[in-house]
Amino acid sequence: MKPVRDLPSALSERVGGQEYLWCRRCSRTFVLDEAMLDDASFVKAVALLEQQSDAGRLSNALAGRLHCPHTKCGAPLDAVPWGLVRAEHPEYPEEPVPGQEYPAE
């Protein structure tokens, strides 16, 4: 698995970002650039980009193949923006501590 930030910039800038997300499965936060992509998809995307494939279409396809970056999770990405979690839990910090669990109870 490789992080989105390691993709060529034409893809990483479209797929990734510095937005905090909260994983519904493990209740941990991360920035989108840290989301993981399986090795085969990563290699294929880089090869297609080198063949002048449409970066927009590639990035849309990759978005559906991302995984939670936390080693205790690694599940297919099922995440929501941190701002939505905070709207339900105003006691949570504006900027979450990466890797810390924030229960949704």
KADA-V835915 format. One record per backbone hydrogen bond with DSSP energy under -1.0 kcal/mol. CO is the residue of the C=O (numbers start at 1). NH is the residue of the N-H. Records with the same first field share a line. If there is no record, write none. Layout:
# KADA-V835915
CO = NH, NH
This chain:
# KADA-V835915
2 = 37
3 = 6
4 = 7
8 = 11, 12
9 = 13
11 = 15
12 = 16
17 = 33
19 = 32
20 = 82
21 = 30
22 = 80
23 = 27
27 = 102
28 = 23
29 = 99
30 = 21
31 = 34
32 = 35
33 = 5
35 = 4
36 = 67
37 = 2
38 = 42
39 = 43
40 = 44
41 = 45
42 = 46
43 = 47
44 = 48
45 = 49
46 = 50
47 = 51
48 = 53
49 = 52
54 = 58
55 = 59
56 = 60
57 = 61
58 = 62
59 = 63
62 = 65
66 = 77
67 = 36
70 = 73
75 = 68
78 = 24
80 = 22
81 = 84, 85
82 = 86
83 = 87
85 = 89
89 = 92
97 = 100
